[in-house]
Amino acid sequence: MKSEPTQPDRPDDPNWDWSSIYTVQTLETFTPLGPILHLKIRRHDENEITAPWQTLQRIKNDILGPDILAIEIYPTDARTINEANYRHLWTLPPTLSLPFGLHPLDRI
């Protein structure tokens, strides 16, 4: 007897379905720099997100596209708001880029 195929559990597998685990809200915010998108990511079971970087990268790519830069912010303690098990990603307006990064093309 054949067993049922299981869902891929790796973010690098093109058949992996993150929506079976995560919910993502996409909000548009208007800033002095221009409009940005804010992704609010949470697990369906409301547990802490302990996923590796590749999981958030896959969610970002699937929703915004692989060519969109998104950042996650770790604020000062005085500005920390930690009321729920969410992860937050923000895009930059397309006319802006970060002046640093790990890739050689990120260096100015």
Backbone as CSV, one residue per row, in Angstrom:
resi,resn,N_x,N_y,N_z,CA_x,CA_y,CA_z,C_x,C_y,C_z
1,MET,0.836,-1.172,0.000,0.000,0.000,0.000,0.890,1.248,0.000
2,LYS,0.606,2.174,-0.898,1.380,3.411,-0.995,0.953,4.377,0.111
3,SER,1.930,5.074,0.632,1.582,6.094,1.624,1.269,7.406,0.906
4,GLU,0.508,8.241,1.572,0.163,9.553,1.010,1.418,10.400,0.903
5,PRO,1.560,11.178,-0.169,2.720,12.061,-0.246,2.603,13.133,0.839
6,THR,3.728,13.435,1.436,3.728,14.475,2.466,4.089,15.809,1.842
7,GLN,3.641,16.858,2.494,3.952,18.200,1.993,5.431,18.483,2.224
8,PRO,6.106,19.064,1.268,7.509,19.431,1.476,7.608,20.399,2.661
9,ASP,8.651,20.257,3.455,8.797,21.100,4.632,10.034,21.992,4.565
10,ARG,10.547,22.196,3.381,11.740,23.030,3.222,11.408,24.256,2.374
11,PRO,11.778,25.454,2.862,11.484,26.674,2.106,12.121,26.710,0.712
12,ASP,13.207,25.945,0.497,13.845,25.957,-0.822,13.182,24.994,-1.802
13,ASP,12.197,24.227,-1.346,11.439,23.333,-2.227,10.320,24.153,-2.877
14,PRO,10.247,24.222,-4.198,9.225,25.035,-4.851,7.793,24.612,-4.522
15,ASN,7.601,23.387,-4.045,6.260,22.916,-3.703,5.882,23.176,-2.244
16,TRP,6.791,23.756,-1.479,6.508,24.027,-0.064,5.426,25.091,0.052
17,ASP,4.412,24.841,0.876,3.287,25.758,1.049,3.347,26.374,2.440
18,TRP,3.946,27.548,2.539,4.067,28.212,3.839,2.722,28.642,4.396
19,SER,1.708,28.817,3.535,0.404,29.286,4.010,-0.314,28.249,4.873
20,SER,0.172,27.023,4.898,-0.401,26.024,5.793,0.078,26.228,7.233
21,ILE,1.093,27.065,7.425,1.671,27.317,8.747,1.519,28.782,9.159
22,TYR,1.662,29.694,8.189,1.735,31.122,8.483,0.590,31.914,7.852
23,THR,0.240,33.003,8.524,-0.668,34.010,7.984,0.141,35.282,7.816
24,VAL,-0.062,35.972,6.702,0.658,37.217,6.451,-0.343,38.309,6.118
25,GLN,-0.250,39.408,6.843,-1.014,40.614,6.522,-0.067,41.563,5.807
26,THR,-0.543,42.176,4.748,0.243,43.169,4.017,-0.436,44.523,4.183
27,LEU,0.296,45.468,4.739,-0.228,46.809,4.987,0.610,47.822,4.227
28,GLU,-0.043,48.812,3.646,0.694,49.899,2.987,0.735,51.079,3.954
29,THR,1.943,51.622,4.154,2.145,52.755,5.047,2.772,53.881,4.253
30,PHE,2.293,55.095,4.484,2.852,56.255,3.795,3.798,56.971,4.748
31,THR,5.035,57.157,4.303,6.088,57.759,5.120,6.662,58.970,4.393
32,PRO,7.474,59.782,5.070,8.140,60.889,4.380,9.037,60.424,3.226
33,LEU,9.475,59.150,3.264,10.303,58.603,2.185,9.468,58.111,1.009
34,GLY,8.178,57.972,1.221,7.290,57.423,0.204,6.552,56.225,0.773
35,PRO,5.714,55.570,-0.039,4.951,54.424,0.456,5.848,53.213,0.685
36,ILE,5.552,52.467,1.749,6.250,51.211,2.022,5.209,50.142,2.322
37,LEU,5.595,48.900,2.135,4.731,47.775,2.505,5.272,47.145,3.778
38,HIS,4.364,46.746,4.641,4.694,46.136,5.926,4.060,44.750,5.937
39,LEU,4.883,43.717,6.061,4.390,42.351,6.173,4.376,41.962,7.641
40,LYS,3.207,41.583,8.154,3.053,41.082,9.517,2.848,39.576,9.411
41,ILE,3.805,38.812,9.919,3.813,37.363,9.743,3.588,36.698,11.103
42,ARG,2.647,35.756,11.142,2.407,34.998,12.371,2.078,33.555,12.016
43,ARG,2.242,32.692,12.996,1.858,31.288,12.838,0.363,31.154,13.098
44,HIS,-0.281,30.207,12.429,-1.703,29.950,12.674,-1.956,29.559,14.129
45,ASP,-1.025,28.799,14.725,-1.212,28.332,16.100,-0.770,29.373,17.133
46,GLU,-0.332,30.537,16.671,0.080,31.673,17.503,1.328,31.409,18.339
47,ASN,2.041,30.309,18.076,3.309,30.059,18.750,4.386,30.985,18.192
48,GLU,5.490,31.042,18.900,6.621,31.857,18.461,7.145,31.353,17.125
49,ILE,7.553,32.292,16.269,8.146,31.924,14.982,9.625,31.649,15.210
50,THR,10.005,30.406,15.068,11.408,30.014,15.230,12.001,29.580,13.890
51,ALA,11.346,29.965,12.837,11.749,29.550,11.486,13.100,30.139,11.112
52,PRO,13.853,29.444,10.277,15.122,29.995,9.800,14.895,31.145,8.818
53,TRP,15.960,31.856,8.540,15.937,32.996,7.626,15.292,32.629,6.290
54,GLN,15.570,31.436,5.776,15.065,31.022,4.470,13.536,31.036,4.411
55,THR,12.887,30.769,5.525,11.426,30.770,5.548,10.890,32.177,5.324
56,LEU,11.424,33.157,6.045,10.965,34.536,5.868,11.327,35.049,4.476
57,GLN,12.490,34.660,3.966,12.884,35.050,2.606,11.897,34.494,1.587
58,ARG,11.475,33.242,1.754,10.528,32.612,0.829,9.175,33.320,0.877
59,ILE,8.702,33.635,2.083,7.428,34.344,2.213,7.530,35.709,1.548
60,LYS,8.616,36.422,1.797,8.830,37.742,1.180,8.843,37.616,-0.338
61,ASN,9.573,36.650,-0.863,9.655,36.469,-2.315,8.302,36.137,-2.926
62,ASP,7.538,35.256,-2.270,6.248,34.855,-2.809,5.242,36.001,-2.817
63,ILE,5.306,36.875,-1.828,4.331,37.968,-1.745,4.791,39.207,-2.500
64,LEU,6.047,39.587,-2.330,6.543,40.848,-2.898,7.383,40.665,-4.156
65,GLY,7.998,39.508,-4.302,8.871,39.253,-5.442,10.318,39.147,-5.010
66,PRO,11.119,38.399,-5.764,12.522,38.165,-5.394,13.420,39.394,-5.545
67,ASP,12.975,40.398,-6.269,13.807,41.584,-6.492,13.472,42.738,-5.546
68,ILE,12.630,42.491,-4.561,12.237,43.527,-3.612,13.054,43.358,-2.331
69,LEU,13.625,44.457,-1.859,14.371,44.470,-0.614,13.409,44.674,0.545
70,ALA,13.511,43.839,1.567,12.717,44.006,2.782,13.679,43.944,3.968
71,ILE,13.339,44.665,5.026,14.190,44.687,6.209,13.385,44.292,7.440
72,GLU,14.083,43.736,8.425,13.517,43.443,9.736,14.292,44.310,10.717
73,ILE,13.581,44.965,11.632,14.204,45.953,12.517,14.288,45.401,13.935
74,TYR,15.416,45.608,14.563,15.607,45.295,15.973,15.836,46.634,16.678
75,PRO,14.778,47.200,17.267,14.849,48.559,17.808,15.593,48.631,19.142
76,THR,15.806,49.850,19.586,16.320,50.059,20.938,15.285,49.529,21.924
77,ASP,15.719,49.226,23.124,14.781,48.719,24.127,13.650,49.701,24.385
78,ALA,13.949,50.986,24.367,12.930,51.998,24.646,11.835,52.036,23.580
79,ARG,12.122,51.540,22.379,11.139,51.577,21.290,10.596,50.197,20.939
80,THR,10.893,49.203,21.757,10.435,47.841,21.506,8.958,47.696,21.834
81,ILE,8.222,47.089,20.914,6.821,46.718,21.120,6.750,45.224,20.817
82,ASN,6.476,44.436,21.828,6.463,42.989,21.663,5.198,42.435,22.304
83,GLU,4.072,42.659,21.630,2.774,42.280,22.188,2.250,40.951,21.677
84,ALA,2.837,40.411,20.633,2.335,39.156,20.062,3.472,38.472,19.307
85,ASN,3.253,37.218,18.952,4.259,36.454,18.221,4.171,36.734,16.728
86,TYR,4.600,37.922,16.343,4.659,38.343,14.945,6.105,38.604,14.570
87,ARG,6.396,38.460,13.292,7.634,38.965,12.699,7.202,40.024,11.706
88,HIS,7.984,41.087,11.587,7.634,42.222,10.743,8.731,42.463,9.717
89,LEU,8.332,42.599,8.468,9.248,42.974,7.384,8.695,44.227,6.731
90,TRP,9.583,45.149,6.373,9.189,46.376,5.683,9.998,46.503,4.396
91,THR,9.348,47.010,3.361,10.057,47.306,2.117,10.543,48.748,2.165
92,LEU,11.473,49.059,1.312,11.876,50.440,1.092,11.239,50.913,-0.200
93,PRO,10.994,52.220,-0.334,10.522,52.702,-1.634,11.525,52.291,-2.720
94,PRO,11.057,51.996,-3.923,11.943,51.498,-4.987,13.098,52.433,-5.328
95,THR,12.962,53.705,-5.019,14.031,54.658,-5.337,15.150,54.650,-4.302
96,LEU,14.970,53.934,-3.193,15.979,53.885,-2.128,16.598,52.508,-2.031
97,SER,17.821,52.474,-1.541,18.480,51.202,-1.246,19.348,51.412,-0.009
98,LEU,19.719,50.313,0.620,20.594,50.406,1.783,22.031,50.610,1.315
99,PRO,22.786,51.461,2.000,24.167,51.701,1.583,25.151,50.684,2.163
100,PHE,24.671,49.525,2.554,25.524,48.479,3.112,24.861,47.127,2.873
101,GLY,25.606,46.064,3.093,25.094,44.715,2.927,26.245,43.743,2.786
102,LEU,25.942,42.464,2.634,26.966,41.439,2.530,27.429,41.184,1.095
103,HIS,26.568,41.424,0.136,26.882,41.176,-1.266,27.844,42.255,-1.766
104,PRO,28.813,41.914,-2.602,29.753,42.934,-3.118,29.058,44.103,-3.812
105,LEU,27.888,43.882,-4.427,27.184,44.992,-5.088,26.545,45.946,-4.088
106,ASP,26.470,45.564,-2.808,25.881,46.424,-1.793,26.852,47.480,-1.280
107,ARG,28.098,47.344,-1.584,29.114,48.243,-1.034,29.175,49.533,-1.872
108,ILE,29.297,50.645,-1.186,29.393,51.933,-1.900,30.815,52.427,-1.932
